[in-house]
Amino acid sequence: MKILITGGAGFIGSAIIKGLQQQNNEIFVIDNLSFGKRSFVNIPDTHFYEEDILNRQEISLIFKTVQPDIVIHLAAIHFIPYCNKHPFESSQINIQGTANVLDAIADNNINVKKVFFASTAAVYPITDGLISETNPTGPLDIYGLSKLTGERLCNEFHLKTAVPTIICRFFNAFGPNETNPHLIPEIQKQLLNGTRTIALGNLTPKRDFIHTYDMARAVQMLLESDFNGIDTFNLGRGIEYSVTEIVEAFERQLGEKIVVQIDPARVRKVERMHLLADVSKLKSIGWVPEWDIDRGIKTLLDQEVNLNV
Ligand SMILES: NC(=O)c1ccc[n+]([C@@H]2O[C@H](COP(=O)([O-])OP(=O)(O)OC[C@H]3O[C@@H](n4cnc5c(N)ncnc54)[C@H](O)[C@@H]3O)[C@@H](O)[C@H]2O)c1
């Protein structure tokens, strides 16, 4: 299969590509390298387009040239504090950029067999229990709103083209090649600097952390599934961990005590206390997560030489 991945040089994209390459797919990437790194993906330069998804004409031309069988659209501005600081830039990329990618398929009548869109748990409002795909949406921030709009664009695209379309709401990813200063890479970075006293913000909020290896397997299974319409899936681990529990997981792997100091600059004034995926729909297609938090954190600490955070 020819698979074209926007944002493929990013954190999650690089994990997905590794999995797809093991199945002998031919991978093409569009990425402007604003957050991603060329070195994260092992594909020839002829298959790597360093391009901005806002450049509508160029994107259309790339799709006409590549004629992909499958399109995985990941390119986005994703780090919420960055989106809050740059609401117009991030929403333009996440909305107009998504429209450009979908139009490049529709307007050129490209014979695409499946489209995969990376959405986010940030489309959901604050909720304390398990969140299933049928929960009402209600984003808290510009990032969640821009991704929800991306989902609507996918709906319109599917109605127009009938191309099978998968919307996948990612929860909190962790693993190698992180590009943004999220909680786990932040702890990883401070510990790998040699300190055992780390500075963090709120310690009680819980998040559903899923390793990118398991995410990549889920994406692969969804792409392989026999399905024709448009559907939405949560992609998380189905277990939530507080910040304190994540620190404890690092302690277990280090075999050392970690002292946490609260840095007022990192404390969010308004915070979701829970974000937990109901992943029963994804599990119903046969996906089972394999990496638990300890195994994932162990590899992050083993990986000092490859530290990219
Ligand atoms: N990391 C998470 O926990 C998480 C959670 C929910 C959803 N997501 C979504 O998953 C996708 C991948 O996220 P990630 O964590 O790998 O982030 P990332 O920033 O590492 O990857 C995004 C990639 O898109 C590229 N990009 C950004 N703007 C672009 C533009 N205008 N044109 C071309 N390329 C552009 C970046 O260079 C980067 O390589 C995103 O759509 C994100 O919103 C991620």
Ligand as a Chemical Component Dictionary entry (heavy atoms), coordinates in Angstrom:
data_LIG
# 
_chem_comp.id                   LIG 
_chem_comp.type                 NON-POLYMER 
_chem_comp.pdbx_formal_charge   0 
_chem_comp.three_letter_code    LIG 
# 
loop_
_chem_comp_atom.comp_id 
_chem_comp_atom.atom_id 
_chem_comp_atom.alt_atom_id 
_chem_comp_atom.type_symbol 
_chem_comp_atom.charge 
_chem_comp_atom.model_Cartn_x 
_chem_comp_atom.model_Cartn_y 
_chem_comp_atom.model_Cartn_z 
_chem_comp_atom.pdbx_ordinal 
LIG N1  N1  N 0  0.677  13.463 21.761 1  
LIG C1  C1  C 0  -0.533 13.282 22.268 2  
LIG O1  O1  O 0  -0.667 12.890 23.450 3  
LIG C2  C2  C 0  -1.762 13.524 21.417 4  
LIG C3  C3  C 0  -3.010 13.461 22.049 5  
LIG C4  C4  C 0  -4.143 13.712 21.296 6  
LIG C5  C5  C 0  -4.059 13.982 19.943 7  
LIG N2  N2  N 1  -2.845 14.064 19.343 8  
LIG C6  C6  C 0  -2.820 14.360 17.898 9  
LIG O2  O2  O 0  -1.982 13.427 17.246 10 
LIG C7  C7  C 0  -1.315 14.042 16.144 11 
LIG C8  C8  C 0  0.180  13.834 16.279 12 
LIG O3  O3  O 0  0.602  14.448 17.492 13 
LIG P1  P1  P 0  2.080  14.341 18.051 14 
LIG O4  O4  O 0  2.008  14.199 19.513 15 
LIG O5  O5  O -1 2.848  13.358 17.248 16 
LIG O6  O6  O 0  2.574  15.824 17.785 17 
LIG P2  P2  P 0  3.835  16.327 16.968 18 
LIG O7  O7  O 0  3.867  17.806 17.143 19 
LIG O8  O8  O 0  5.045  15.549 17.341 20 
LIG O9  O9  O 0  3.430  15.936 15.480 21 
LIG C9  C9  C 0  2.764  16.799 14.587 22 
LIG C10 C10 C 0  3.615  16.909 13.346 23 
LIG O10 O10 O 0  2.947  17.807 12.438 24 
LIG C11 C11 C 0  3.928  18.674 11.876 25 
LIG N3  N3  N 0  3.253  19.912 11.510 26 
LIG C12 C12 C 0  2.771  20.875 12.357 27 
LIG N4  N4  N 0  2.241  21.879 11.638 28 
LIG C13 C13 C 0  2.380  21.547 10.321 29 
LIG C14 C14 C 0  2.055  22.198 9.107  30 
LIG N5  N5  N 0  1.458  23.402 9.087  31 
LIG N6  N6  N 0  2.334  21.569 7.937  32 
LIG C15 C15 C 0  2.963  20.358 7.935  33 
LIG N7  N7  N 0  3.315  19.707 9.063  34 
LIG C16 C16 C 0  3.022  20.290 10.246 35 
LIG C17 C17 C 0  4.979  18.855 12.960 36 
LIG O11 O11 O 0  6.243  19.232 12.449 37 
LIG C18 C18 C 0  5.010  17.467 13.609 38 
LIG O12 O12 O 0  5.980  16.643 13.017 39 
LIG C19 C19 C 0  -1.731 15.509 16.165 40 
LIG O13 O13 O 0  -2.792 15.686 15.250 41 
LIG C20 C20 C 0  -2.214 15.727 17.584 42 
LIG O14 O14 O 0  -3.165 16.750 17.657 43 
LIG C21 C21 C 0  -1.690 13.844 20.054 44 
# 
loop_
_chem_comp_bond.comp_id 
_chem_comp_bond.atom_id_1 
_chem_comp_bond.atom_id_2 
_chem_comp_bond.value_order 
_chem_comp_bond.pdbx_ordinal 
LIG N1  C1  SING 1  
LIG C1  O1  DOUB 2  
LIG C1  C2  SING 3  
LIG C2  C3  SING 4  
LIG C2  C21 DOUB 5  
LIG C3  C4  DOUB 6  
LIG C4  C5  SING 7  
LIG C5  N2  DOUB 8  
LIG N2  C6  SING 9  
LIG N2  C21 SING 10 
LIG C6  O2  SING 11 
LIG C6  C20 SING 12 
LIG O2  C7  SING 13 
LIG C7  C8  SING 14 
LIG C7  C19 SING 15 
LIG C8  O3  SING 16 
LIG O3  P1  SING 17 
LIG P1  O4  DOUB 18 
LIG P1  O5  SING 19 
LIG P1  O6  SING 20 
LIG O6  P2  SING 21 
LIG P2  O7  DOUB 22 
LIG P2  O8  SING 23 
LIG P2  O9  SING 24 
LIG O9  C9  SING 25 
LIG C9  C10 SING 26 
LIG C10 O10 SING 27 
LIG C10 C18 SING 28 
LIG O10 C11 SING 29 
LIG C11 N3  SING 30 
LIG C11 C17 SING 31 
LIG N3  C12 SING 32 
LIG N3  C16 SING 33 
LIG C12 N4  DOUB 34 
LIG N4  C13 SING 35 
LIG C13 C14 SING 36 
LIG C13 C16 DOUB 37 
LIG C14 N5  SING 38 
LIG C14 N6  DOUB 39 
LIG N6  C15 SING 40 
LIG C15 N7  DOUB 41 
LIG N7  C16 SING 42 
LIG C17 O11 SING 43 
LIG C17 C18 SING 44 
LIG C18 O12 SING 45 
LIG C19 O13 SING 46 
LIG C19 C20 SING 47 
LIG C20 O14 SING 48 
# 
